C-alpha cells in the first residue's frame, strides 16, 4: 500500500509498509514479514488456509511454490516493501523459506 505523506525536512515517506517495518524492532518485525509472506501465499492459492509452514520449511520441496511463483513472490516483496533485490541476493537461501525471505527483507529495508 503506497501512500503519500507530507514532506518533513526534505524527507518524504512514500511507502507505509516500509515505514512501519523500520519502526518495528526485532522479533516483532520478523513476525510481521513472515505473516505478510504467508498471507500472500495463501491469498494467491500457493497454499491452502489450513497449511502450516515452519520458518525453515522449503517452499519448493513442500510443493508450495515453483519457479514462476518465486518470480511473482519476488515482485510482490519488491513492491510491498519498496525495495530492490540485488542480483547477488537472488539465492535459494534467501527465497526458499520464510526465514530466508524474512532475513533478506530485514537487511534490505534498513
C-alpha positions in Angstrom: 0.0 0.0 0.0 1.6 3.2 -1.1 0.6 6.5 0.5 2.0 10.0 0.2 2.8 11.7 3.4 3.8 15.3 3.7 7.4 16.3 3.4 9.3 16.6 6.6 12.6 18.4 6.4 13.1 17.3 2.8 12.4 13.6 3.5 9.3 12.0 2.2 7.8 8.8 3.4 6.0 7.3 0.4 5.5 3.7 1.5 3.6 3.0 4.6 4.7 -0.6 4.8 8.4 0.2 4.7 8.0 3.0 7.4 6.1 0.5 9.6 8.9 -2.0 9.3 11.6 0.5 10.1 9.7 1.3 13.3 9.2 -2.4 14.2 12.1 -4.0 16.1 13.5 -7.5 16.5 11.1 -10.4 16.7 8.0 -8.4 16.1 9.5 -7.2 12.8 10.4 -10.7 11.7 7.0 -12.0 12.6 5.4 -9.2 10.6 7.3 -10.1 7.5 6.6 -13.8 8.0 2.9 -13.1 8.3 2.8 -11.0 5.2 4.5 -13.7 3.2 2.2 -16.5 4.5 -0.8 -14.3 3.8 0.4 -13.6 0.3 1.0 -17.4 -0.4 -2.5 -18.2 0.9 -4.3 -15.4 -0.8 -2.7 -16.3 -4.2 -3.5 -20.0 -3.9 0.1 -21.2 -3.4 -1.1 -22.9 -0.2 -4.4 -23.5 1.4 -5.6 -21.8 4.6 -5.0 -24.8 6.8 -1.4 -25.4 5.7 1.1 -24.8 8.5 4.6 -23.8 7.4 7.6 -23.8 9.6 10.2 -21.0 9.4 12.8 -23.2 7.7 10.5 -25.4 5.6 11.4 -25.4 2.0 8.8 -23.7 -0.1 9.9 -25.6 -3.2 10.4 -29.0 -1.7 7.0 -28.7 0.1 5.5 -28.1 -3.4 4.2 -24.7 -2.3 5.9 -22.6 -4.9 7.6 -23.2 -8.3 10.0 -21.0 -10.3 7.2 -18.9 -11.7 5.7 -18.5 -8.3 9.1 -17.4 -6.9 9.3 -14.7 -9.6 5.8 -13.5 -8.6 6.8 -13.6 -4.9 10.0 -11.6 -5.6 7.9 -9.0 -7.4 5.4 -8.8 -4.6 8.1 -8.4 -2.0 9.8 -5.6 -4.0 6.5 -3.7 -4.3 5.3 -4.4 -0.8 8.5 -3.1 0.9 9.7 -0.7 -1.8 13.0 -2.5 -2.1 15.2 -3.5 -5.0 16.5 -7.0 -4.6 20.2 -7.1 -5.8 21.1 -9.9 -8.1 23.6 -11.3 -5.6 20.7 -11.9 -3.1 18.7 -14.0 -5.6 19.7 -17.2 -3.9 17.8 -20.3 -2.7 18.9 -19.4 0.9 17.0 -16.1 0.6 13.9 -17.4 -1.2 13.2 -21.0 -0.2 12.0 -20.5 3.3 10.1 -18.0 5.4 13.3 -17.4 7.5 15.4 -16.8 4.4 12.9 -14.3 3.0 12.5 -12.5 6.3 16.2 -12.2 6.8 16.6 -10.8 3.3 13.8 -8.2 3.7 15.2 -7.2 7.1 18.6 -6.5 5.5 17.2 -4.5 2.6 14.7 -2.4 4.5 17.3 -0.9 6.8 
